[in-house]
């Protein structure tokens, strides 16, 4: 099914195929056309996997669903003790994620440690998202993404335009915030740029600025593909206490780590994004 869907997206629908090749060519100028074609093919296999896994994940509900998720070992958190350290050492924790691994599985993060318990609870997690234009699809995605935690007191699926107010209301609470923050900025007038994959790249700084304002610990959430299927998730510290940090410098550190990961697994990124509109 995965290979068929990948072929259909790539060779029949040609789903953003030109966008993918342009992004790959700009990001890997040292690679030959044949190498780029191979990454292009691997990417669509990865994209098909993400889609099918998201469907599977959305049907895992309640304690029975969480057990099936844990038993699958689809994601393994490599260093939960480091997550606990960051979370315990500051009032709040900010995790900066990208469109690597399978970002649609982030709702199961509390189930991915098989060594030590995580100190974070479902009712103290907030995830920022961008509302879809199609209201029906938006509700469907929300239900799928929160399947694992809907019965555990989770109330932190927060639209990007509301996240600042949400954080300020809860600034005295022990919270973990998860932001996917590698997209083109929602605010098209934001001209903050970093170097990323050989290109000047407009970057969102809201998550980092919020972490600085509220003196959060900040971590980069690495999401690698495992050979043979599944994923490894690792938290890499960016700052133990962000007060006094420069948000742009935090984002530069984030993008350096993301670029290292993409160089190792070049198919493991959402290349269909029109990421470099400024170029």
Phi, psi and omega per residue, in radians:
X1 nan -0.758 -3.131
X2 -1.052 -0.818 -3.099
X3 -1.174 -0.651 3.105
X4 -1.121 -0.809 -3.131
X5 -1.097 -0.718 3.106
X6 -1.059 -0.796 3.109
X7 -1.076 -0.736 -3.105
X8 -1.124 -0.780 3.134
X9 -1.128 -0.708 -3.030
X10 -1.422 -0.814 -2.923
X11 -1.818 -0.312 3.134
X12 -1.834 -1.038 3.112
X13 -1.273 -0.449 -3.009
X14 0.915 0.768 -3.037
X15 -1.089 1.839 3.120
X16 0.892 0.540 -3.092
X17 -1.033 -0.732 3.134
X18 -1.148 -0.686 3.112
X19 -1.060 -0.767 -3.137
X20 -1.067 -0.801 -3.105
X21 -1.181 -0.667 3.094
X22 -1.117 -0.793 3.132
X23 -1.079 -0.748 3.137
X24 -1.148 -0.761 -3.128
X25 -1.070 -0.702 3.131
X26 -1.264 -0.574 -3.052
X27 -1.444 -0.444 -3.110
X28 -2.254 1.158 -3.085
X29 -1.119 -0.317 -3.116
X30 -1.437 -0.189 -3.055
X31 -1.598 2.589 3.107
X32 -1.302 2.907 3.110
X33 -1.070 -0.671 3.138
X34 -1.133 -0.688 3.097
X35 -1.147 -0.708 3.108
X36 -1.128 -0.665 3.105
X37 -1.093 -0.674 3.135
X38 -1.192 -0.719 3.080
X39 -1.119 -0.723 3.094
X40 -0.952 -0.815 3.135
X41 -1.152 -0.779 3.132
X42 -1.092 -0.641 -3.140
X43 -1.077 -0.772 -3.107
X44 -1.172 -0.543 3.010
X45 -1.131 -0.730 3.099
X46 -1.120 -0.751 -3.136
X47 -1.100 -0.721 3.094
X48 -1.097 -0.688 3.109
X49 -1.099 -0.783 3.118
X50 -1.000 -0.791 -3.119
X51 -1.107 -0.846 -3.106
X52 -1.169 -0.672 3.095
X53 -1.156 -0.617 3.111
X54 -1.120 -0.700 3.076
X55 -1.090 -0.766 3.115
X56 -1.086 -0.791 -3.109
X57 -1.091 -0.700 -3.087
X58 -1.130 -0.280 3.111
X59 -1.668 -0.034 3.118
X60 -1.573 1.830 -3.059
X61 -2.249 2.603 3.079
X62 1.225 -3.033 -3.085
X63 -1.135 -0.622 3.097
X64 -1.097 -0.731 3.110
X65 -1.140 -0.692 3.121
X66 -1.132 -0.655 3.106
X67 -1.126 -0.747 3.126
X68 -1.122 -0.642 3.095
X69 -1.119 -0.831 3.142
X70 -1.090 -0.747 -3.112
X71 -1.136 -0.482 -3.130
X72 -1.254 -0.427 -3.060
X73 0.903 0.574 -3.116
X74 -1.084 -0.555 3.041
X75 -2.259 2.389 3.065
X76 -2.126 2.133 3.097
X77 -1.444 2.074 -2.985
X78 -1.386 -0.494 -3.058
X79 -2.436 1.077 3.131
X80 -1.055 -0.443 3.105
X81 -1.136 -0.560 3.096
X82 -1.264 -0.651 3.032
X83 -1.054 -0.790 3.120
X84 -1.098 -0.656 3.130
X85 -1.113 -0.838 3.125
X86 -1.070 -0.788 -3.115
X87 -1.117 -0.684 -3.108
X88 -1.337 -0.394 -3.033
X89 -1.590 -0.068 -3.131
X90 -2.426 2.910 -3.138
X91 -1.118 -0.691 -3.123
X92 -2.505 2.916 -3.101
X93 -2.228 2.350 3.042
X94 -1.966 2.121 3.046
X95 -1.875 2.135 3.133
X96 -1.751 2.080 -3.080
X97 -1.989 2.907 3.064
X98 -2.295 3.103 3.095
X99 -1.479 1.118 3.044
X100 -2.146 2.966 -3.075
X101 0.996 -2.392 2.968
X102 -2.133 1.654 -3.096
X103 -1.092 -0.359 3.131
X104 -1.284 -0.143 3.136
X105 -1.674 0.094 -3.036
X106 -1.109 -0.430 3.130
X107 -1.127 -0.252 3.111
X108 -1.727 0.254 -2.982
X109 -0.965 -0.554 -3.110
X110 -1.259 -0.159 -3.092
X111 -1.815 0.068 -2.965
X112 -1.739 0.043 3.066
X113 -1.677 2.213 3.133
X114 -2.017 0.208 -3.104
X115 -2.080 -0.962 3.136
X116 -2.277 2.616 3.101
X117 -1.158 2.559 3.036
X118 -1.478 2.458 -3.136
X119 -1.371 -0.216 -3.090
X120 -1.404 2.495 3.067
X121 -2.025 2.735 -3.034
X122 -1.093 -0.543 -3.121
X123 -1.418 0.075 3.106
X124 -2.222 0.593 3.053
X125 -2.139 2.415 3.027
X126 -2.262 2.317 -3.133
X127 -2.108 2.194 3.117
X128 -1.500 2.421 3.103
X129 -2.470 2.818 3.088
X130 -1.798 2.126 -3.103
X131 -1.086 2.351 3.097
X132 -1.375 2.665 3.138
X133 -1.181 -0.603 3.126
X134 -1.456 1.945 -3.030
X135 -1.096 -0.678 -3.139
X136 -1.130 -0.779 3.116
X137 -1.155 -0.625 3.118
X138 -1.076 -0.771 3.120
X139 -1.154 -0.693 3.137
X140 -1.091 -0.786 3.137
X141 -1.146 -0.688 3.116
X142 -1.069 -0.787 -3.134
X143 -1.114 -0.697 3.130
X144 -1.176 -0.807 -3.047
X145 -1.184 -0.478 -3.080
X146 -1.832 0.231 -3.063
X147 -0.979 -0.704 -3.035
X148 -1.239 -0.381 -2.957
X149 -2.167 0.091 -3.055
X150 -1.114 -0.423 -3.138
X151 -1.788 0.197 -3.087
X152 -1.995 0.350 3.106
X153 1.478 0.179 -3.137
X154 -1.202 2.262 3.089
X155 -2.489 0.582 -2.984
X156 -2.044 0.460 3.048
X157 -1.519 1.717 -2.868
X158 -2.069 2.205 3.113
X159 -1.107 2.520 -3.007
X160 -0.954 -0.642 -3.121
X161 -1.233 -0.241 -3.107
X162 -1.875 -0.101 -2.951
X163 -1.172 -0.601 3.133
X164 -1.114 -0.833 3.116
X165 -1.074 -0.687 3.118
X166 -1.069 -0.805 -3.112
X167 -1.147 -0.706 -3.139
X168 -1.174 -0.613 3.085
X169 -1.138 -0.528 -3.054
X170 -1.930 0.396 -3.020
X171 -1.154 -0.351 3.121
X172 -1.609 -0.052 -3.120
X173 -1.666 2.717 3.102
X174 -1.438 1.739 -3.025
X175 -2.151 2.677 2.938
X176 -2.039 2.239 3.120
X177 -1.916 2.380 3.108
X178 -2.108 2.094 -3.128
X179 -2.108 2.217 2.853
X180 -1.521 2.006 -2.888
X181 -2.311 0.581 3.115
X182 -1.826 0.083 -3.107
X183 -1.352 2.946 2.932
X184 -1.083 2.415 -3.048
X185 -0.974 2.394 3.070
X186 -1.069 -0.645 3.090
X187 -1.501 1.833 -3.025
X188 -1.229 -0.136 3.105
X189 -1.610 -0.061 3.119
X190 -1.253 2.057 -3.088
X191 -1.919 0.323 3.064
X192 -1.246 2.253 -3.078
X193 -2.243 2.602 3.018
X194 -2.270 2.911 3.036
X195 -1.548 2.182 -3.105
X196 -2.598 2.056 3.114
X197 0.934 0.884 3.046
X198 1.197 0.296 -3.081
X199 -2.397 2.539 2.942
X200 -1.214 2.202 -2.941
X201 -2.243 2.114 3.039
X202 -1.140 2.375 -3.057
X203 -2.279 2.519 2.988
X204 -1.356 2.359 3.134
X205 -2.061 0.070 -3.034
X206 -1.074 -0.744 -3.108
X207 -1.129 -0.796 3.136
X208 -1.140 -0.697 3.119
X209 -1.117 -0.673 3.098
X210 -1.132 -0.724 3.106
X211 -1.085 -0.707 3.113
X212 -1.158 -0.798 -3.098
X213 -1.051 -0.687 -3.069
X214 -1.798 0.199 3.076
X215 0.945 0.860 3.123
X216 -1.459 2.763 2.808
X217 -1.317 2.608 -3.091
X218 -2.275 2.313 3.084
X219 -2.325 2.587 3.006
X220 -1.606 2.258 -3.101
X221 -1.707 1.708 3.124
X222 -1.306 2.420 -3.066
X223 -2.415 1.603 -3.055
X224 -1.709 2.654 3.001
X225 -1.463 2.323 3.049
X226 -1.490 2.533 3.028
X227 -1.123 2.254 -3.119
X228 1.624 -0.071 3.084
X229 2.005 2.687 -3.102
X230 1.483 -3.054 -2.944
X231 -2.466 2.717 2.939
X232 -1.968 2.310 3.093
X233 -2.020 2.317 -3.100
X234 -2.430 2.371 3.048
X235 -1.681 2.246 3.117
X236 -1.957 2.070 -3.098
X237 -1.099 2.342 2.979
X238 -1.849 -0.565 3.104
X239 -2.858 2.288 3.079
X240 -1.286 -0.599 3.069
X241 -2.531 2.059 -2.935
X242 -1.539 -0.143 3.120
X243 -0.977 2.282 -3.125
X244 1.545 -0.163 3.082
X245 -1.313 2.804 3.020
X246 -1.644 2.079 -3.106
X247 -0.973 -0.650 -3.141
X248 -1.159 -0.688 3.108
X249 -1.161 -0.638 3.043
X250 -1.047 -0.772 3.138
X251 -1.182 -0.588 3.080
X252 -1.108 -0.698 3.097
X253 -1.136 -0.721 3.090
X254 -1.017 -0.827 -3.101
X255 -1.215 -0.540 3.068
X256 -1.106 -0.759 3.121
X257 -1.158 -0.737 3.113
X258 -1.077 -0.736 3.139
X259 -1.115 -0.710 3.079
X260 -1.018 -0.750 -3.130
X261 -1.159 -0.705 -3.140
X262 -1.184 -0.629 3.096
X263 -1.094 -0.597 3.141
X264 -1.327 -0.645 -3.116
X265 -2.331 1.357 -2.974
X266 -1.128 -0.358 3.085
X267 -1.380 -0.295 -2.993
X268 -1.531 1.136 3.103
X269 -2.840 2.717 -3.103
X270 -1.506 1.433 -3.055
X271 -1.261 -0.173 3.098
X272 -1.300 -0.250 3.068
X273 -1.100 2.412 2.975
X274 -1.473 1.253 -2.916
X275 -1.263 -0.588 -3.007
X276 -1.944 1.053 -3.130
X277 -1.145 -0.394 -3.097
X278 -1.362 -0.200 -3.066
X279 -1.537 nan nan
